[in-house]
Structure formats: C-alpha cells, structure tokens
Amino acid sequence: MKITFLGHATVLVEMNSKKILFDPFITGNSLSQHIDISHLAVDYVFVTHGHEDHVLDVEAVMKNNPDALLVSNFEIVSWFGKKNISGHAMNHGGKYEFDFGTAKYVNAVHSSILPDGTYGGNPGGFVLYDDSKSLYVAGDTALTKDMELIPLLCPKLDVALLPVGDNFTMGYEDALIASDLIRCDTIIGYHFDTFPPIEIDKPKAVKYFKDKGKELVLLNVGESLSI
C-alpha cells in the first residue's frame, strides 16, 4: 500500500493495483499548485463530506477518469449523480467489498454542506483493508469515543490519517488521544497549514507524538509513504 499526500486532506492510496483518491482539493490549494490534476489517473474517488475544500476537484478528476467510481454517502453520491457522475453510496456502519479490498464507512463528528448549499448528509471516515493491510482515513472530525469501535470492527490498523490542524477539526493533541482509541501508533497528519487558522508548529507536533512513543508523519505535498 502506498499513500501520497497531495495537500490539505487530499491523499492518493494505491492498494492492490487500484488508485483511490480521497477528498480532491488541489486547484484551490496554494500549496498544491505544482500538482496537475489532468495527470491524475484514479479508479475511485472517496469523499468524506461535502465541504468545498474536499470536493472542489471531484468533477474535473472524474471527467478525466470516466471509468472511475465515486464513493461517499447517499446525499453526496446523489448530488454528483445529477452531474452524470457514477457513484456507490454508503452510510455509517456499512461495509462493501470492492476490487481493491473492503471499505467500511465510520462516524465522523463535523458538519457537511455542498458548495451550492445542499445538505451533504452526515460526514464520515473510511477504513480500507484487505488480508494484509488496514488504513483509516478519518476525514474532518473532532475527537470522538466512536473511534474506539474501529479496532473492534476492523482489522488492526497499520496506519491512520488524522486531521491535526485544529480550529475546524482535531488538533494534534486530540489526534494523539485518537491514536490510543483506534490502537494505532503510526499516524499521518493532514488538514494542516492550508489556511492561516490551521497552520501548526510541525516540529512541535512531531515531538509531541514522539514523547509518547508514537510517530506522527507530516508529509510534504507530493511525498509518499509505503506500508
């Protein structure tokens, strides 16, 4: 499994020869301007919630990848369906076997509204797993006790992507507590530095995890991690 950080909360996961893009927000991110979305080849686009900084480039990416499938909640899949984008709708607690492995849709505590003001349904996160690897992409979320359910319902996590920028989501202090709840010691932080309210002291955040015997990985835009 290979994870490439494309800025903000946009990540590309390569799993069993399939490419899964999460929450595409690239053209609107000043830190990601060197990423050319026209060259992004994907098989799936997963969307955690409807905010513009998570869906801005969905249409462009799907247009460039006409055989790709959008995966999100019912409301978001229905909204994009009116734009002739094919999707697979899920909802909290459900899981589905795709050709790359299994995806389980889990809870997130946040808000969700689509760019035109349409209700975006309840926000969520996803756990992707197969017989050898397991990955949690939390989406935008506060720290929530529901995270304790993930290790009870899913295979042991190899890595988790958690927001660490604070203000709109968890900060890195809460993300450390979340790592205990999900029983995962390797965390990739995201949703940080894009805008002034979510700029963080990266060395301080990394040290905060290290002092507790855990690892916080803060990738540069375009950088990858293989697990």
C-alpha positions as CSV (number, residue, x, y, z in Angstrom):
1,M,0.0,0.0,0.0
2,K,1.3,3.4,-1.0
3,I,0.0,6.7,0.3
4,T,0.7,10.0,-1.4
5,F,-0.1,13.3,0.2
6,L,-1.5,15.9,-2.3
7,G,-2.2,18.6,0.2
8,H,-4.8,19.5,2.7
9,A,-7.0,16.4,3.1
10,T,-6.3,15.0,-0.4
11,V,-4.5,11.7,-0.5
12,L,-3.9,9.1,-3.2
13,V,-3.9,5.5,-1.9
14,E,-2.6,2.7,-4.1
15,M,-3.9,-0.6,-3.0
16,N,-3.9,-3.9,-4.9
17,S,-3.1,-2.1,-8.2
18,K,-6.0,0.3,-7.7
19,K,-5.7,4.0,-7.2
20,I,-8.1,5.6,-4.7
21,L,-8.2,9.4,-4.3
22,F,-9.7,10.9,-1.2
23,D,-11.3,14.4,-1.0
24,P,-9.8,16.1,-4.1
25,F,-9.0,19.8,-3.3
26,I,-5.9,20.7,-5.3
27,T,-6.6,23.6,-7.7
28,G,-7.9,25.7,-4.8
29,N,-4.9,25.0,-2.6
30,S,-2.0,27.4,-3.0
31,L,0.4,24.7,-1.5
32,S,-0.6,22.2,-4.3
33,Q,-0.3,24.2,-7.4
34,H,2.5,22.0,-8.8
35,I,0.1,19.1,-8.9
36,D,-1.5,18.7,-12.3
37,I,-4.9,17.1,-11.8
38,S,-5.2,16.4,-15.5
39,H,-2.5,13.8,-15.0
40,L,-4.2,12.1,-12.0
41,A,-5.2,8.6,-13.0
42,V,-7.6,7.1,-10.5
43,D,-10.0,4.2,-10.2
44,Y,-12.0,5.6,-7.3
45,V,-12.7,8.9,-5.7
46,F,-13.8,8.7,-2.0
47,V,-15.4,11.8,-0.4
48,T,-15.8,12.1,3.4
49,H,-18.1,15.1,3.4
50,G,-19.4,17.9,1.2
51,H,-17.4,20.9,2.1
52,E,-15.8,22.7,-0.9
53,D,-12.2,22.0,0.4
54,H,-13.0,18.3,0.0
55,V,-15.0,18.2,-3.2
56,L,-13.7,21.1,-5.4
57,D,-11.9,18.9,-7.9
58,V,-14.3,15.9,-8.0
59,E,-15.9,16.8,-11.3
60,A,-12.6,17.5,-13.0
61,V,-10.9,14.3,-11.8
62,M,-14.0,12.2,-12.7
63,K,-14.1,13.8,-16.2
64,N,-10.5,12.8,-16.7
65,N,-11.2,9.3,-15.4
66,P,-14.6,8.4,-16.9
67,D,-14.5,4.8,-15.6
68,A,-13.8,5.8,-12.1
69,L,-16.4,5.4,-9.3
70,L,-17.3,8.0,-6.7
71,V,-17.8,6.5,-3.2
72,S,-19.5,8.6,-0.5
73,N,-22.7,8.9,1.5
74,F,-26.1,8.7,-0.2
75,E,-26.6,12.5,-0.3
76,I,-23.2,13.3,-1.9
77,V,-23.4,10.5,-4.4
78,S,-27.0,11.6,-5.4
79,W,-25.8,15.2,-5.8
80,F,-23.0,14.3,-8.1
81,G,-25.2,11.8,-9.8
82,K,-27.2,14.7,-11.2
83,K,-23.9,15.8,-12.9
84,N,-23.7,12.3,-14.6
85,I,-21.0,11.1,-12.2
86,S,-21.3,7.4,-11.4
87,G,-21.2,6.5,-7.7
88,H,-21.6,3.9,-5.0
89,A,-23.5,5.2,-1.9
90,M,-22.7,4.0,1.6
91,N,-23.7,5.0,5.1
92,H,-22.5,4.8,8.6
93,G,-21.7,1.3,9.9
94,G,-21.8,-0.3,6.4
95,K,-19.1,-2.0,4.6
96,Y,-18.6,-3.1,1.0
97,E,-16.2,-5.3,-0.9
98,F,-14.6,-3.5,-3.8
99,D,-11.9,-4.9,-6.2
100,F,-9.1,-3.4,-4.1
101,G,-10.4,-4.7,-0.7
102,T,-13.1,-3.8,1.8
103,A,-14.2,-0.3,2.7
104,K,-16.1,0.4,6.0
105,Y,-17.9,3.7,6.5
106,V,-17.4,5.0,10.0
107,N,-18.5,8.0,12.0
108,A,-17.0,11.5,12.0
109,V,-18.1,14.5,14.1
110,H,-18.2,17.5,11.8
111,S,-20.6,19.4,9.5
112,S,-21.3,18.9,5.9
113,I,-22.9,21.1,3.2
114,L,-22.2,21.0,-0.5
115,P,-20.9,24.1,-2.4
116,D,-24.4,25.2,-3.6
117,G,-25.8,24.9,-0.1
118,T,-27.3,21.5,-0.5
119,Y,-27.3,19.3,2.6
120,G,-24.3,16.9,2.4
121,G,-25.5,14.2,4.7
122,N,-23.6,13.1,7.8
123,P,-19.8,13.3,7.5
124,G,-17.8,10.1,7.8
125,G,-14.5,8.4,7.5
126,F,-13.4,5.2,5.8
127,V,-11.4,2.1,6.8
128,L,-9.9,0.3,3.9
129,Y,-8.5,-3.2,4.4
130,D,-7.6,-6.5,2.8
131,D,-5.9,-9.6,4.1
132,S,-2.6,-7.9,4.8
133,K,-3.1,-4.1,5.3
134,S,-5.6,-1.8,7.0
135,L,-5.8,2.0,6.7
136,Y,-8.1,4.5,8.4
137,V,-8.9,7.9,6.7
138,A,-10.7,9.9,9.3
139,G,-12.0,12.8,7.2
140,D,-12.7,16.0,9.1
141,T,-13.6,15.1,12.6
142,A,-13.4,16.0,16.2
143,L,-12.1,13.5,18.7
144,T,-15.0,11.1,19.4
145,K,-15.4,8.0,21.5
146,D,-16.8,6.2,18.5
147,M,-13.2,5.8,17.4
148,E,-13.0,3.0,20.0
149,L,-15.3,0.9,17.8
150,I,-12.8,0.8,14.9
151,P,-10.4,-1.8,16.3
152,L,-13.4,-3.9,17.4
153,L,-14.9,-4.0,13.9
154,C,-11.9,-3.8,11.6
155,P,-8.6,-5.5,11.2
156,K,-5.7,-3.9,13.2
157,L,-4.7,-0.6,11.6
158,D,-1.3,-0.3,10.1
159,V,-1.6,3.5,9.7
160,A,-4.3,6.2,10.2
161,L,-4.7,9.6,8.5
162,L,-6.0,12.0,11.1
163,P,-6.6,15.8,10.9
164,V,-4.1,17.7,13.1
165,G,-4.7,21.4,12.2
166,D,-7.1,22.3,14.9
167,N,-9.8,25.1,14.7
168,F,-12.0,23.2,12.2
169,T,-11.0,19.6,13.3
170,M,-8.9,17.9,15.9
171,G,-5.6,19.4,16.7
172,Y,-2.5,17.2,17.1
173,E,-3.1,16.9,20.8
174,D,-6.5,15.4,20.3
175,A,-5.1,13.3,17.4
176,L,-2.7,11.7,19.9
177,I,-5.7,10.6,22.1
178,A,-7.4,9.4,19.0
179,S,-4.4,7.2,18.2
180,D,-5.0,5.5,21.6
181,L,-8.7,4.9,20.8
182,I,-8.0,3.4,17.4
183,R,-5.0,1.5,18.7
184,C,-2.6,2.7,16.0
185,D,0.8,4.1,16.8
186,T,1.7,5.4,13.3
187,I,-0.3,8.5,12.2
188,I,-0.2,10.5,9.1
189,G,-1.3,14.0,9.8
190,Y,-3.4,16.0,7.3
191,H,-5.7,19.1,7.2
192,F,-3.0,21.5,8.3
193,D,-1.2,24.6,7.0
194,T,-3.6,25.2,4.1
195,F,-5.1,28.3,5.7
196,P,-3.8,30.6,8.5
197,P,-6.3,29.1,11.1
198,I,-4.9,25.6,10.7
199,E,-1.1,26.4,10.5
200,I,0.8,24.3,13.0
201,D,4.3,24.1,14.5
202,K,5.3,20.9,12.8
203,P,8.4,20.1,14.8
204,K,6.5,20.6,18.0
205,A,3.6,18.3,16.8
206,V,6.1,15.6,15.8
207,K,7.9,15.8,19.1
208,Y,4.5,15.7,21.0
209,F,3.9,12.2,19.5
210,K,7.5,11.0,19.8
211,D,7.5,11.8,23.6
212,K,4.5,9.4,23.9
213,G,6.3,6.7,21.9
214,K,4.3,7.3,18.8
215,E,5.0,8.5,15.3
216,L,3.4,11.5,13.6
217,V,4.3,11.7,9.9
218,L,3.8,15.0,8.2
219,L,4.4,14.5,4.5
220,N,5.3,17.3,2.1
221,V,2.9,17.8,-0.8
222,G,3.7,15.1,-3.4
223,E,5.6,13.0,-0.9
224,S,4.7,9.3,-0.4
225,L,4.8,6.6,2.3
226,S,4.7,2.9,1.6
227,I,3.5,0.4,4.2
